[in-house]
Amino acid sequence: MTETPAPRARADALRFAFGTLTVLPVRVHRWDRAAARGGMLCAPLAGLVVGGAAAALGGALLLLGGGPLLAAVGTAAVPAVLTRGLHLDGLADTADGLGSGKPAEDALRIMKQSDIGPFGVLTLLFTLLAQVAALAGLYAAGWAYGALGAALAAVTGRCALTLASRTGVPAARPEGLGAAVAGAVPVRAALLCAALLVAGCAAAGAVWGPYGAVHAGLAAVLGLAAGELLLGHCRRRFGGVTGDVFGALAETAGLTALLALTLG
């Protein structure tokens, strides 16, 4: 039976999302704008899988008597492993580019270098420490809290990529992942994806009552807002987005959402 175009398009979108945003053995068959559009709209689904795996390891470590801190370390390690550290590397490179204070062309050249400078090292260090500390606090209250934090951070971080792929956001370079997805997602579709994400997070938080729903939904909103602030700054400094900027957006939005959930 011949596959209809719609199922084929959905399959290509999922392959694009999981094939570019994770190390799962998914082959990307299409690299055109249609596949990029669908893939970036599916980015939060890739985040949900990554966050679910992270929460599962955290729960296993708690069950084995590892304690909240070890569960937090394991949970923070899973996204790094499932992305080969791609987003963390992008965060470090973007920090070096922004921290250099140089014009866009020179800053982009710094970001392409294989080594990590002092700004990148410090940013990675404090980001990972904050992730582990926040997750440890949530796990100390129970596995369900830690699992919610892991999942919420992962999906919010990927939804920030969906928003960054919207029409009107240019690429800073003519090549790379940033150029492949920049401007691929219609603005209304990106905003709808963000609205669905916030609603989904609020629904998950509703397990703890109305306050839990508001708290989780607000955490997602704050995460996306932090991503938008960084996106605006990168557009002014670099002239657009790159693959490194996408990694920085994912980590920034995810961490902000996680901290908002913890601090509440």
N, C-alpha and C positions, 0 to 999 in steps of 0.2 A: 504494500500500500504506500503510495507516494506521500511524503511528509508535506504538509501545507506550509506556506511561507511563514505564517505567524509562529508556529512551533519552532521552525528553523531559526527565526530571528531571536526568539527567546533563548534557544540553546546557544546561539552565537554570543548573545549578551552575557549569559552566565559564564561561558568559556572565557570571554574577555575579562570579566571581573575577577574570576578566580585565577586565571592564568597570568594576569599582570599584578595582582595585589596579594597573592599567596604563592607558596612553593608547592601547593598541592599538584599532583600530576594531571594537570588539565592542559590540553593542547589548544592554543588559539588558532582557529582556522581562518578567521577573517580579521584584517587590521584596517578596515575602512571606517568612514565616519559613522555609518549606521551601527556597526558593531561597537565602536567607541561610545556612541550615545547610549546604547542599551547597557553596555558594560558599566559605565559610570553610574547609571541609574540603579544598577544591581550592586554597586559597591557596598552599601550597608548590609546586604545579605552575606557577602564575604566576611564582613566584620562580625556578623552574628556567629558564623561558624568558628572564626578565630576566638572570639570571646567565649563561646561555649566550650571550646577545647581548653582554654585557660581556666575557666571555672571548674571544669571536670578535674584537672590536675590539682587545683587548689583543694577541692573537696577530698580527693584521694589522699593528699598529704595530711589533711586534718584528720581523716578517718584512721590513718596509720599513726596518729599521735605526734605529728610533726609540729603542731602549734601554729598560731596565726602568722608569725613572721616567716616561717619556712613556706607556708601555703602562699603567702604574698610573693615571695621570691619566685616560686614555681609559676605562679599565675603571670607575673611580669615577664618571665622568660619565654613563655609559650608564644606570644605574638612576635617576639624577636626571632624565634626559631622558624615560625611559619611564614615569615616574610624575608628570611635570611638577613635580618637587620636592615632591610631596605629603607623603612621609614625612619629608623634611628639614624642611619647614614645620611639621609636627606636632611634631617633635623640638624645634624652636626655641620654639614656643608652649608646649609642656609645660614646658620649662626655665624660661620666663618665669613660668608659673603656679606652679611649685614654688618657684622662687627668690624670688617675691614675699613668701612667708611669711604671706600673707593667708588669711582663712577661705575655705572652699570656694566660696561664691557669688562673692566678689570675685576669687578666683583664676581661676575659670571665665570671668568677664567679661574679665579680662586676656587670657586665651587666645583669646578671640573677636576681639580687636582685630586690625586688619590690619597694624599695625606690629610690628616685632620689637625687643624690649628688649635690654639689655646681656647678660643671662643667655643669651638665645637666640643672640645673635651669637657669644659666646664658645663656647657649646656646638657650634654649627655649625662654627666655625673649627677647633676641636680634633678634632671628629669627622672632618671631611674630611681634615685633615692626617694623622690616624692611619690612615684608610683608604688614602690614597696611600702612606704610608710602609710599611705592612704589605704592600700589594700589590707595591710596588717590590722589597721584600726577597724575596718569593716569585718574582717574575718573574726576578730575578737568578739564581735557581737553575734556571730553565727555564720554558718556557711552560706545561707541564703543571701545575706547582705553582701558578702564578698563576691558571690556569683553575679548578683545584680550589678555590682560595680565593674566587674570584668566585662560583662556583656555590654553595659551601657557605654563604657569608655570605647570599646571596639567599634560599635555601630555608629556612635557619634563621630568618631574620628574619620570613618569612611564616608559618612554623609557629608562631612566638610569637603571631601574630594568631589562629591557630586555637585555641590554648590560652586566649587571652584572651576568646574568644567562648563559652567553655564555660558550662554551666548553673551558676548561682550567682554569676556575675560581673555586677553590675548596671550600668546605664547612668547616667552622671552627669547627663545631660540627656534630656528626652523626645523630642528630635529629632536628626537627623543620622545619620551612618554608625554611630556607637557605639550609638545606640538601636536601629538596624535589626538589628544582629548580636549585641548583648549577650545572653548566655544562650541563644543559638540552637543551639549544638553540645552534644550530650550528653557528659558527662564521659568516659565510656569511649571514645567515638569520638575525642575530642580526644587522649586519652592514647595510643590506638592509632596515630593519625596521627603523634604525636611519636616513638613507638617505631619506626615505619617510617622516619621521617626519619633517626633516629640510625643505624639499620641500613643505610640507603642510603648515608649519608655514610661509614660504616665500610667498606662494600663498595667505594666509590670510592677510599678511601685504601689499600685492600688491594693496589692496583697497585704500591705501594712495600713490600709485605710486611706481616707481622703488626704491626709497630710503626706503619706507616702507617695500618692499619685502626684500631688503638686510638687513635692520635693524632687522626684525623679524626672518629671517633665521639665522643671526649671533647670535642673542640672544639664539636661540635653540642650536646652536653649542657650545656656551660658557657654557650653562647649562650642556650639556652632557660632556664637557671637565672637568668641575668642579666635576661632578660625578665620572669620571674616575680617577681624581687625588685622591679623597677620597677613591675610591675603591682600588687603588694601595697602599695607606697608610694602610688601614685596612688589606689588604692581608699580608703586611709586619709585622704588629703588632699582628694580631690575627691568621694568617695562613690561612685565607679564609673569607667567608661571613657567616653571620647569619641573622635571621629575623630582628634583631635590625639594623644591617648594611644596610639592604635593606631600612628600614624606613629612616635612615640617608641619604642614597643616593637620595631617592625621594625628601626629603625636601631640600637638598643642591642643587641639579640640578634645581629644580623648582624655588627656591629663586634666584639663580644666573641668570637664564633666565629672571626672572621678573625684577631684578635690571638692567640687560643689556638693557632691553626694556625701562625701565623708564629713565635711564641715557642718552639714546640717544635723 
